[in-house]
Amino acid sequence: MALFQNPILSGMYPDPSVCRVGDDYYMVTSTFEYFPGVPIFHSKDLVHWRQLGHVLDRPSQLNLDGVQTSRGIYAATLRYHNGVFYMITTLVESATSERRNFYVTATDPDGPWSDPHWLEDAPGIDPSLFFDDDGRAYFTANRRPPEGQQYPKHMEIYMQELDLQTHRLIGPKYSLWDGALKFIHAQEGPHLYKVDGYYYLFIAEGGTGFTHSVTVARSKEITGPYEGAKANPILTHRHLGQEAAITNVGHGDIVQTGSGEWWMVCLGTRPYGGGYRNLGRETFLVPLRWEKGWPVVNPGKGFVEMQMPCPDLPVCKWPLPPVCDQFDRETLDMRWSFIRTPRGDFWSLTERPGHLRLRLKPDRLTEWSNPAVIARRQQHMSFATRTVMEFSPQANEEAAGLVLLQTSDFHLRFEYAMAEERRLLRLVECRNREERVVAAIPLETRKLYLKIEAAGQRLRFDYALQAEAWACLCDGVDGTLLSPDVAGSFLGAYIGLYAGSNGQTSGNYADFDWFEYAAAEC
């Protein structure tokens, strides 16, 4: 029997939502303060996924100006109805907007996707859409119970009809369900389905940390009343302990294949190096079966495994993306992200063909702004990443190089900089916005090779003035700084290229010839 390996999306791909169109499957995940927003993936077998692009890829769709860390775009839901794809999500408040729910549409998952349809009087987060047999559309999300919260973070799931022509919520709001677990907080992530005459409401309970879970309730009428499954929670890993290979499991969405099987995608984390989760919340796949009118996840075991039997679908593998980006295309590889909506003309792939040019911006990494950074997700516990850069700092605190980024407040910068009128290569640790130089050497060069190797939570920083002539700047650096457990964030770690002038206006720039990222052996 063929087996597949979990997670099916490694690195920071949380809150997965999946839908099927014929023999094709599509999936989206959350992106928080990163731009473009909401990556969309395509699969034929539920195991192998290729990225098509992003749903929110234009500033007119996504204004992240001033968004704080771990805010921005929360859990999205992807659905398909009558030839149209719908993606609905929450933009959590920023400096320019309050928390609001919206959806966008497309007839082709490759896009283009519409500008947002903002929903009025639609409180809460984690919105979802359900299309009933009669063609009526319904919106669900969470909110504080109208009669008041019985305990901290007590929420309920509510529903309201959506008019697809006017893009407005209509009719009464129905309180559907406030969870199956007594005094468990953060009822969220609702998804409605109709199976064999019942409406099933799947939700996440217990928060997105160690006590995360999936619970279910059902009703013969869409408006309720809903009864909870006696087996709730139908999925959690909290009883497996902090040292389990997969933890924080929850936030599930289900799909039926053409062969009749049911599968759930959910989020989970893989702790390493003492329970730290640098990779963030990833996407996992697990089978589901219906027994006596209720769903059972991974029958006989009840939890998500690292290796599991493949779905009964023809295997369809996609070409692996290259480990090295030569920056020789007209557009950035879709694996790259900006921190918040990119503002200003600070990057180019054409000014020097075959190179990424980053102009120094005054925006600091420690600010809730848009620094000159492009970054990609860390996807392996052990990895090696390297680049070659041409850069000559001209003023104090001009710097460029590599960054290992957890949040604006927690990161490591491996940078060539000018400080106190001299040029130097240094490693700077930012911990809770407090910066310290871990190691530094004076250096005069224009062309510089940089390499970072991670063996679990042990980090090594090398440099070279000529290709492959590596020397060590610093070894044994603690990588747990990059865990959301330390930073208190919802994010996984990113690895990126950056250039900055520390609050000062600059006409300087750094040219990167290539960037390489690959898994490494511990």
C-alpha positions in Angstrom: 0.0 0.0 0.0 1.4 3.3 -1.0 2.0 5.8 1.8 2.2 9.6 1.8 4.2 11.9 4.1 2.7 14.6 6.3 2.6 17.5 6.3 1.3 18.0 2.7 2.4 21.7 2.9 5.4 22.2 5.0 6.2 25.6 6.6 3.8 28.4 7.5 0.6 27.3 5.7 -2.0 27.4 8.5 -5.8 27.2 8.5 -6.2 25.2 5.3 -9.5 25.2 3.3 -10.1 22.8 0.4 -12.7 22.3 -2.3 -13.2 19.9 -5.2 -14.1 20.7 -8.8 -14.5 17.6 -10.8 -11.2 15.7 -10.6 -9.3 18.8 -9.3 -8.7 20.0 -5.8 -7.9 23.5 -4.7 -6.7 24.8 -1.3 -5.9 28.1 0.4 -4.1 29.0 3.6 -3.7 32.1 5.9 -0.9 34.8 5.4 -1.4 37.4 8.2 0.9 40.4 7.5 2.6 39.0 4.4 1.8 40.1 0.8 0.6 38.7 -1.6 -2.2 37.2 0.5 -3.7 33.7 0.5 -1.7 31.3 -1.6 -3.8 29.0 -3.7 -2.8 25.4 -4.6 -3.9 22.8 -7.0 -3.8 19.0 -6.7 -5.1 15.9 -8.4 -4.5 13.4 -5.6 -4.7 15.5 -2.4 -1.1 14.7 -1.6 1.0 16.5 -4.2 0.2 20.2 -4.5 1.5 23.0 -6.8 1.0 26.6 -6.1 -1.0 28.5 -8.8 -0.4 31.9 -7.3 -2.1 34.1 -4.7 -5.8 35.1 -4.4 -4.9 38.6 -3.1 -2.1 39.8 -5.3 -2.9 43.5 -5.9 -2.7 46.4 -3.4 -6.3 47.2 -4.4 -7.3 43.9 -2.9 -5.1 44.0 0.2 -4.0 47.0 2.2 -1.7 45.8 5.0 -0.3 49.3 5.9 0.4 49.4 9.6 -0.8 45.8 10.3 0.7 44.5 13.5 2.5 41.2 13.7 0.1 38.2 13.5 -2.8 40.3 12.3 -3.9 41.0 8.7 -5.4 38.0 6.8 -6.8 35.3 9.1 -8.3 32.0 8.2 -9.8 31.8 4.7 -12.4 29.5 3.2 -12.4 28.4 -0.4 -15.6 27.2 -2.1 -16.9 26.6 -5.6 -20.5 27.2 -6.8 -22.1 27.4 -10.2 -18.8 28.0 -12.1 -17.5 30.6 -9.6 -14.8 30.3 -7.0 -15.3 32.1 -3.7 -12.6 33.0 -1.2 -13.8 34.6 2.1 -11.6 35.8 4.9 -11.0 38.3 7.6 -8.8 41.4 7.5 -7.9 42.0 11.1 -7.6 45.6 12.1 -4.6 47.7 11.0 -3.6 51.4 11.2 -6.0 52.2 8.3 -8.9 49.8 8.9 -11.0 48.0 11.5 -11.6 44.2 11.5 -13.8 43.3 8.6 -14.9 40.2 6.7 -14.9 40.2 2.9 -14.9 37.8 -0.1 -13.5 37.8 -3.6 -14.5 35.7 -6.6 -13.0 34.2 -9.8 -14.1 31.9 -12.6 -10.5 30.6 -12.9 -8.5 29.7 -9.8 -5.4 31.2 -11.6 -7.2 34.5 -11.4 -7.7 37.3 -11.8 -9.7 37.5 -8.6 -12.1 40.3 -8.0 -11.6 43.3 -5.7 -13.1 42.6 -2.2 -16.8 42.6 -1.5 -16.9 43.9 2.1 -19.6 42.6 4.3 -21.4 45.1 6.6 -22.5 44.1 10.1 -20.5 40.9 9.9 -18.6 40.6 13.2 -16.1 37.9 14.1 -13.3 36.0 12.3 -12.8 32.8 10.3 -15.8 33.3 7.9 -17.1 30.5 5.8 -19.6 30.1 3.0 -22.1 27.3 2.4 -24.3 26.8 -0.7 -27.4 24.8 0.0 -29.3 22.6 -2.5 -31.8 25.3 -3.3 -28.9 27.7 -4.4 -29.1 29.9 -1.3 -25.8 31.0 0.1 -25.0 31.3 3.8 -22.3 33.1 5.7 -20.9 31.7 9.0 -18.4 33.2 11.5 -17.9 33.5 15.2 -18.9 36.3 17.5 -19.5 37.0 21.2 -22.8 35.5 22.3 -25.5 38.2 22.3 -26.5 37.3 25.8 -22.9 37.8 26.9 -19.8 35.6 27.5 -20.0 33.0 30.2 -16.3 32.8 30.6 -13.2 34.5 28.9 -13.0 34.0 25.1 -16.4 32.3 25.1 -17.7 32.6 21.5 -20.5 31.3 19.4 -20.9 30.4 15.7 -23.6 32.4 13.9 -25.1 32.3 10.4 -26.8 34.7 8.0 -28.0 34.4 4.4 -25.8 36.1 1.8 -27.3 37.7 -1.3 -24.8 36.9 -4.1 -26.2 39.6 -6.4 -25.9 42.6 -4.0 -23.0 41.1 -1.9 -25.0 41.9 1.3 -26.0 39.8 4.3 -29.8 39.6 4.5 -32.3 38.3 7.0 -31.8 37.4 10.6 -28.6 36.2 12.3 -29.0 32.7 13.7 -27.0 31.6 16.7 -26.0 28.0 15.8 -23.6 26.6 18.3 -21.2 27.7 21.1 -19.1 24.6 21.2 -19.1 21.1 22.5 -16.5 21.4 25.2 -17.5 23.0 28.5 -15.6 26.2 29.3 -13.2 25.6 26.3 -12.3 29.0 24.7 -12.2 30.3 21.2 -15.0 28.7 19.3 -14.0 29.5 15.7 -13.2 28.2 12.2 -16.8 27.1 11.3 -17.6 25.1 8.2 -21.0 23.9 7.2 -21.7 20.8 5.0 -24.7 18.8 4.1 -24.3 15.0 4.1 -27.2 12.5 3.8 -29.8 14.9 4.8 -28.0 16.4 7.8 -26.3 19.8 8.2 -22.9 19.3 9.9 -21.1 22.2 11.5 -17.4 21.6 12.1 -15.6 24.1 14.3 -12.2 24.7 16.0 -12.2 24.9 19.8 -9.5 25.5 22.4 -7.5 28.1 20.5 -4.8 27.4 17.9 -2.2 26.3 20.4 -1.6 23.0 22.3 -5.3 22.6 23.2 -6.5 23.0 19.6 -9.2 20.6 18.4 -12.0 19.9 15.9 -15.6 19.3 17.1 -18.8 18.7 15.2 -22.5 19.2 15.6 -25.5 18.4 13.3 -29.0 19.3 12.6 -31.9 18.4 10.2 -32.5 22.1 9.7 -29.8 24.6 8.7 -30.9 27.0 11.4 -30.8 24.4 14.1 -31.0 23.3 16.8 -27.6 21.5 16.5 -26.6 18.6 18.6 -23.0 17.8 19.4 -21.4 14.4 18.7 -20.9 12.4 21.9 -17.4 11.6 20.6 -16.3 15.2 20.6 -13.6 16.3 20.0 -13.4 14.2 16.9 -9.7 15.3 16.4 -7.1 16.7 18.8 -3.5 15.9 19.9 -3.5 17.5 23.3 -3.9 14.2 25.0 -0.7 13.0 23.3 1.5 15.3 25.3 4.0 18.1 24.5 6.6 15.7 23.0 4.3 14.2 20.3 5.7 14.4 16.8 2.6 16.5 15.7 0.9 19.0 18.1 -1.6 21.8 18.0 -3.8 19.9 15.6 -7.2 21.5 14.6 -9.0 23.8 12.2 -10.2 21.1 9.8 -12.0 21.3 6.4 -13.3 18.2 4.7 -13.8 17.1 1.1 -15.2 14.1 -0.7 -13.2 12.5 -3.6 -14.7 11.3 -6.8 -14.3 7.7 -5.6 -16.4 8.5 -2.5 -13.7 8.8 0.1 -13.7 11.6 2.6 -10.6 13.5 3.7 -9.8 16.3 6.1 -7.1 18.9 5.8 -6.1 20.5 9.1 -3.3 22.5 10.7 -0.7 21.1 13.0 2.9 21.8 14.2 6.1 19.8 14.4 8.0 20.7 17.5 11.8 20.2 17.6 14.7 21.1 19.7 12.8 21.1 23.0 9.2 21.7 21.9 9.8 24.8 19.7 7.9 25.2 16.5 9.9 27.4 14.1 8.1 26.0 11.1 4.8 27.4 12.4 1.4 25.8 11.7 1.6 23.5 8.7 -1.1 21.7 6.6 -1.8 18.0 7.2 -4.1 15.4 5.6 -6.0 12.7 7.4 -8.8 10.3 6.3 -12.4 10.6 7.6 -15.2 8.1 7.6 -18.9 8.4 8.4 -20.3 5.9 11.0 -23.9 6.0 12.2 -24.3 9.6 11.0 -21.1 11.0 12.6 -17.6 11.6 11.2 -14.7 9.5 12.5 -11.2 10.8 11.8 -8.5 8.2 11.0 -10.7 5.3 12.1 -9.0 2.9 14.6 -6.4 5.5 15.6 -8.1 8.9 15.9 -5.0 11.1 15.3 -2.9 12.5 12.4 0.2 10.4 11.5 3.4 11.3 9.7 2.9 8.5 7.2 -0.5 7.4 6.1 -2.1 5.3 3.2 -2.7 7.4 0.1 -6.1 8.4 -1.1 -7.7 6.2 -3.7 -6.7 8.6 -6.5 -4.3 8.4 -9.4 -0.9 9.7 -8.2 -0.1 13.1 -9.8 3.3 14.5 -8.9 4.3 18.0 -10.0 7.8 19.1 -11.0 9.7 20.2 -7.9 10.5 23.9 -7.8 14.2 24.8 -8.1 16.2 25.1 -4.9 18.1 28.1 -6.4 16.4 31.3 -7.7 18.6 32.8 -10.3 16.5 36.0 -10.5 16.4 35.6 -14.3 12.7 36.0 -14.8 10.5 39.1 -15.2 8.5 38.4 -12.1 9.4 37.1 -8.6 8.9 33.4 -7.9 5.6 33.0 -6.2 7.3 31.6 -3.1 8.6 35.1 -2.2 6.6 37.4 0.1 6.8 41.0 1.1 6.2 42.2 4.7 2.9 44.0 4.3 1.8 45.6 1.1 4.8 46.7 -0.9 5.0 50.5 -1.1 7.5 52.4 -3.3 9.8 51.3 -6.2 12.3 49.5 -4.0 13.0 46.2 -5.9 13.7 45.3 -9.5 14.5 42.3 -11.6 15.2 44.3 -14.8 17.6 47.1 -13.8 20.4 44.6 -13.7 19.2 41.5 -15.6 19.8 38.2 -13.7 19.9 40.0 -10.4 17.4 41.1 -7.7 18.1 44.8 -6.9 16.9 45.9 -3.5 17.0 49.7 -2.8 17.7 50.6 0.7 14.6 51.8 2.5 14.5 53.8 5.7 11.9 51.4 7.1 13.3 49.3 9.9 12.6 45.6 10.4 11.4 46.4 13.9 8.6 48.7 12.6 5.1 47.8 11.5 5.9 49.1 8.0 7.1 47.8 4.7 10.9 47.3 4.8 12.9 46.4 1.7 12.6 42.6 2.3 11.6 39.7 0.2 11.3 36.4 2.2 10.2 32.8 1.9 9.0 30.3 4.4 11.4 28.0 6.4 10.1 24.5 5.4 12.6 22.2 7.1 14.0 21.7 10.6 17.5 21.6 9.1 18.3 23.6 6.1 21.1 25.5 4.2 20.5 28.8 2.5 23.1 31.0 0.8 23.3 34.0 -1.6 25.9 36.3 -3.2 25.5 40.0 -2.9 27.2 43.1 -4.3 26.8 46.0 -1.9 28.9 48.8 -0.5 27.5 50.6 2.5 28.1 54.4 2.3 26.6 55.8 5.5 26.3 54.7 9.0 23.7 51.9 9.6 23.3 51.2 5.9 23.0 47.4 5.8 22.0 44.5 3.5 22.1 40.7 3.7 20.2 37.8 4.9 17.5 37.8 7.6 15.9 34.9 9.6 12.6 36.4 10.5 10.1 35.3 13.1 8.5 38.7 13.7 9.5 42.3 13.6 10.5 41.9 17.2 12.3 38.6 17.0 14.8 38.0 14.2 18.4 37.5 13.2 20.2 39.7 10.6 23.3 38.5 8.9 24.4 41.8 7.3 27.2 43.8 5.7 26.9 47.2 7.2 28.6 50.5 8.1 28.8 51.4 11.8 30.9 54.2 13.3 32.4 55.0 9.9 33.7 51.5 9.2 32.4 48.6 7.2 31.8 45.3 8.9 30.1 42.0 8.7 27.9 41.3 11.7 25.2 39.0 13.1 22.6 41.0 14.9 20.0 39.4 17.2 16.7 41.2 17.8 14.9 39.8 20.8 11.7 41.6 21.9 12.9 44.7 20.0 16.2 44.7 22.0 19.1 44.4 19.6 22.6 43.1 20.3 25.6 42.3 18.0 26.4 38.6 18.4 29.5 38.6 16.3 31.2 41.1 14.0 34.4 41.5 11.9 35.7 44.5 10.0 35.5 43.8 6.2 36.2 45.7 3.0 34.6 44.2 -0.1 31.9 44.8 -2.7 31.0 41.2 -3.4 30.1 38.9 -0.6 28.9 35.4 -0.3 26.6 34.6 2.7 25.5 31.2 4.0 23.3 30.1 6.9 23.1 26.4 8.0 20.6 25.1 10.5 21.0 21.7 12.2 17.8 21.7 14.1 18.0 24.6 16.5 21.8 25.1 16.0 22.6 27.9 13.5 25.9 28.6 11.8 26.8 31.7 9.8 29.5 31.6 7.1 30.8 34.1 4.6 33.2 34.1 1.7 34.9 36.7 -0.6 35.3 34.1 -3.3 32.9 31.2 -4.3 33.1 28.3 -1.8 36.0 29.8 0.2 33.9 29.8 3.3 34.9 31.1 6.7 32.8 31.0 9.9 31.6 34.2 11.5 29.6 32.5 14.2 28.5 29.0 15.1 26.2 27.4 17.7 23.6 30.3 17.6 20.3 29.4 19.3 17.6 29.1 16.7 14.7 28.9 19.2 14.4 32.7 18.9 12.6 32.0 15.6 9.8 30.0 17.3 6.3 31.5 17.7 6.5 30.0 21.2 9.2 32.6 22.0 7.8 35.5 20.0 4.1 34.9 21.0 3.0 35.0 17.4 0.9 33.0 15.0 3.7 32.8 12.4 6.3 30.4 11.2 9.9 31.5 10.4 10.8 33.1 7.1 14.2 33.5 5.4 14.8 36.6 3.3 17.0 39.2 1.6 16.9 42.7 2.8 18.4 46.2 2.5 17.9 49.1 4.9 19.1 52.5 5.8 17.8 52.6 9.4 15.5 55.6 9.2 17.7 57.6 6.8 17.0 58.4 3.1 19.4 56.6 0.9 20.0 56.2 -2.9 22.1 53.1 -2.3 21.1 49.5 -3.3 22.2 45.9 -3.0 22.3 43.4 -6.0 21.7 39.7 -5.3 22.8 37.4 -8.1 21.0 34.3 -6.7 19.4 32.8 -3.6 19.5 29.1 -2.7 17.4 27.3 -0.1 17.5 23.5 0.4 16.8 20.9 3.1 19.9 19.6 5.0 20.7 16.6 7.1 21.0 17.0 10.8 
